[in-house]
């Protein structure tokens, strides 16, 4: 079985994986999916993901839709979707490299290009997932970003975290206060990765790649803010400087980093419990305007 057959039969991925004798190498990392490296008969290599239990029918389709939607001329590199069905997804294999200055600067310029691509609304035409959690992408219908963000990205995970005792009432009050005091400049919707913590930026041999998106129309500052989580990516200053050359950020963007990090912080408390409450508190504290 070779790459041409799989391209011609993309919805037969699970049959292909279950019934063909191909070389499968486990890939470490990931809490949601089982990841493998596939070596096909023609020598082609792919990255494949499957869930240990049957996922929702649209789980991998949402990832494929996001990868394709984020692929714009001059934008960041994203792995090609080779095949996808209800049980898994197979993507172009990317060889790992190092975060060079040149790669960081190129990524900053390309991320700015992505954020300038046409985007009709906050939200998306498909319903998404982040980790195992549903992600409500209902379009804003022309409404303001902060209202959409509060309703679709904060309140569901804040409620889940509170109900599971992952956050205290004081933590909830801190989040609400951070949202209340932000003065967000009005900007048009941007195509964003939506889950761009450092683990979802893959440094390849000659460039940086975006992987595992929760893509939607959002605020462009969100992607830049989440790159700072968990210690931040290597060469972050170079990325931001190159980005600013192409698409300058509005004044005060650094004071708004925390509110843009709140969504991913709350996803972590909703999924993994009170061990990530400190991340929520830090994001709330980092919102100063």
C-alpha positions in Angstrom: 0.0 0.0 0.0 1.5 3.3 -1.0 0.8 7.1 -0.7 -1.0 7.3 -4.0 -3.6 4.8 -2.9 -4.1 6.5 0.4 -4.6 9.9 -1.4 -7.1 8.3 -3.7 -9.0 6.7 -0.8 -8.7 9.1 2.1 -11.8 7.9 3.9 -10.4 4.3 4.1 -7.7 5.3 6.6 -8.8 3.0 9.4 -9.3 0.0 7.1 -5.8 0.7 5.8 -4.3 0.9 9.3 -6.2 -2.2 10.6 -5.7 -4.6 7.7 -2.5 -3.7 5.9 1.0 -4.8 7.0 2.9 -1.6 7.2 5.7 -0.5 9.6 4.3 1.4 12.5 6.6 3.2 15.0 5.1 4.7 18.2 5.6 8.5 18.6 5.9 9.7 22.2 3.8 12.5 23.6 0.2 13.5 23.6 -2.5 12.9 26.2 -5.5 12.6 23.9 -4.4 10.4 20.9 -2.2 7.5 20.1 0.4 8.8 17.7 2.4 6.7 15.2 4.9 7.1 12.4 3.8 5.1 9.3 6.3 3.8 6.7 4.4 2.8 3.5 5.5 0.3 0.8 6.8 3.1 -1.4 9.0 4.5 1.5 6.7 7.4 2.2 6.3 8.4 5.9 3.2 9.8 7.6 2.2 10.9 11.0 -1.0 9.2 12.2 -3.3 9.8 15.2 -6.1 7.7 16.6 -8.1 7.8 19.8 -7.9 4.9 22.2 -11.7 5.0 22.4 -14.1 5.9 19.6 -14.2 9.7 19.3 -17.1 11.8 18.2 -17.8 11.4 14.5 -16.5 14.8 13.6 -13.4 14.8 16.0 -10.7 14.3 13.3 -12.7 16.1 10.6 -12.5 19.3 12.7 -8.7 19.0 12.9 -8.5 18.5 9.1 -10.8 21.4 8.5 -8.6 23.7 10.7 -5.4 22.6 9.1 -6.7 23.3 5.6 -8.3 26.6 6.6 -5.0 27.9 8.1 -3.0 27.0 5.0 -2.8 30.3 3.2 -0.3 31.7 0.6 2.7 33.0 2.5 1.5 31.7 5.8 3.1 29.3 8.2 3.9 25.7 7.2 1.2 23.2 8.2 1.3 19.4 7.5 -0.7 18.3 4.6 -3.8 16.3 5.4 -3.4 13.0 3.5 -6.4 11.0 4.9 -9.0 11.4 7.5 -12.0 9.4 8.7 -14.0 9.1 11.9 -11.3 7.0 13.7 -8.1 8.8 12.7 -6.1 11.2 10.7 -2.9 10.8 8.6 -0.6 13.8 8.0 2.6 14.7 6.2 5.6 13.6 8.3 7.8 16.5 9.5 11.4 15.9 10.4 12.4 17.7 13.6 15.0 20.4 13.7 16.3 23.3 15.8 14.8 26.7 16.5 17.2 28.9 14.6 17.1 32.7 14.4 16.3 32.5 10.7 13.4 30.0 11.2 12.0 32.1 14.1 12.0 35.3 12.0 10.4 33.6 9.0 7.7 32.1 11.3 6.9 35.6 12.7 6.5 37.0 9.2 4.4 34.0 8.1 2.2 34.2 11.2 1.5 37.8 10.5 0.5 36.9 6.9 -1.9 34.3 8.2 -3.5 36.8 10.6 -4.1 39.2 7.7 -5.8 36.6 5.6 -9.6 37.1 5.0 -11.7 35.9 7.9 -15.5 36.7 7.9 -16.3 36.3 11.6 -15.3 35.3 15.0 -15.8 31.5 15.2 -15.8 29.0 12.4 -18.1 27.0 10.1 -17.4 23.8 12.0 -17.6 22.8 15.6 -14.2 22.1 17.1 -12.4 20.3 19.9 -9.5 21.2 22.2 -8.1 18.2 23.8 -11.1 16.0 24.4 -13.3 19.1 25.2 -15.9 20.4 22.7 -15.1 23.9 21.4 -18.1 26.0 20.5 -17.3 27.8 17.3 -20.7 29.4 16.8 -20.0 32.5 14.7 -20.4 35.9 16.4 -22.7 37.3 13.7 -20.7 40.5 13.6 -20.6 41.0 17.3 -17.6 42.2 19.3 -14.7 39.8 20.0 -14.7 40.1 23.8 -18.3 39.2 24.0 -17.8 36.2 21.8 -14.6 35.2 23.7 -16.3 35.5 27.1 -19.3 33.4 25.9 -17.6 30.7 23.8 -14.1 30.4 25.2 -14.2 31.4 28.9 -17.6 30.7 30.5 -17.9 27.0 29.5 -14.5 26.0 31.0 -14.8 28.4 33.9 -18.1 26.7 34.8 -16.7 23.2 34.4 -13.6 24.1 36.5 -15.7 25.6 39.3 -18.1 22.7 39.4 -15.2 20.2 39.6 -13.6 22.2 42.4 -10.6 22.8 40.2 -11.0 26.5 41.0 -12.1 28.3 44.1 -14.8 31.1 44.2 -11.9 33.6 44.6 -10.3 32.2 41.4 -13.6 32.6 39.5 -13.8 36.2 40.7 -10.3 36.9 39.5 -11.1 35.7 36.0 -14.3 37.7 35.9 -12.4 40.8 37.1 -9.7 40.4 34.5 -12.3 40.3 31.7 -14.1 43.3 33.2 -11.1 45.6 33.2 -9.7 44.8 29.8 -9.9 47.6 27.2 -9.5 45.7 24.0 -8.8 47.6 20.8 -11.3 46.8 18.0 -9.7 44.6 15.3 -11.2 42.5 12.5 -11.4 38.7 13.0 -8.2 36.8 12.2 -7.6 33.2 11.3 -5.8 31.9 14.4 -4.4 28.5 15.4 -6.4 28.7 18.7 -4.2 26.3 20.7 -0.8 27.7 20.0 1.1 26.8 23.2 4.8 25.9 22.7 4.0 22.2 22.2 2.0 22.9 19.1 4.8 24.8 17.3 7.1 22.2 15.7 10.6 23.3 14.8 11.4 21.4 11.6 14.8 21.2 9.8 14.4 24.6 8.0 11.2 26.2 9.3 8.6 26.2 12.0 5.4 24.2 11.6 1.9 24.7 13.1 0.3 21.4 14.4 -2.8 20.4 16.3 -4.9 23.5 15.7 -8.1 24.5 17.3 -8.6 26.9 14.4 -11.2 29.6 14.3 -11.7 33.3 13.7 -10.4 35.0 16.8 -8.2 37.9 18.0 -4.7 37.7 16.6 -3.1 38.6 19.9 -4.3 35.2 21.2 -1.8 33.2 19.2 1.1 35.5 20.3 0.0 35.4 23.9 -0.3 31.6 24.1 3.2 31.1 22.6 4.4 32.5 26.0 2.8 29.7 28.1 4.8 27.0 29.9 8.0 29.0 29.6 7.5 30.2 26.1 9.0 29.1 22.8 12.6 29.5 21.9 13.5 32.7 19.9 10.1 34.3 21.0 11.6 37.9 20.8 12.7 37.2 17.2 9.3 35.9 16.3 7.5 38.9 17.7 9.9 41.4 16.1 9.5 39.9 12.7 5.7 39.8 13.1 5.6 43.5 14.0 7.5 44.3 10.8 4.6 42.9 8.8 1.5 43.5 10.9 2.2 45.8 13.9 0.3 45.1 17.1 -1.9 47.7 18.8 -0.5 49.7 21.6 -0.7 47.9 25.0 -0.8 44.4 23.6 1.7 43.1 26.2 -0.7 44.2 29.0 -3.4 42.1 27.4 -1.4 38.8 27.2 -3.1 37.4 30.3 -6.7 37.7 29.1 -5.7 35.9 25.9 -4.1 33.1 27.9 -7.2 32.6 30.1 -8.9 30.2 27.6 -6.1 27.6 27.5 -5.5 28.0 31.2 -9.1 27.2 31.9 -9.1 24.3 29.5 -6.3 22.8 31.6 -8.2 23.2 34.9 -11.3 21.7 33.2 -9.4 18.7 31.9 -6.7 18.1 34.5 -7.9 19.7 37.7 -6.6 22.1 40.4 -3.0 21.4 39.6 -3.3 24.1 36.9 -5.2 26.6 39.0 -1.9 28.6 39.3 -1.9 29.0 35.5 -5.4 30.6 35.7 -4.3 32.9 38.5 -1.2 34.0 36.7 -3.2 34.8 33.5 -5.7 36.8 35.5 -2.9 38.7 37.2 -1.2 39.5 33.9 -4.3 41.4 32.6 -3.7 45.0 33.6 -5.7 47.1 31.2 
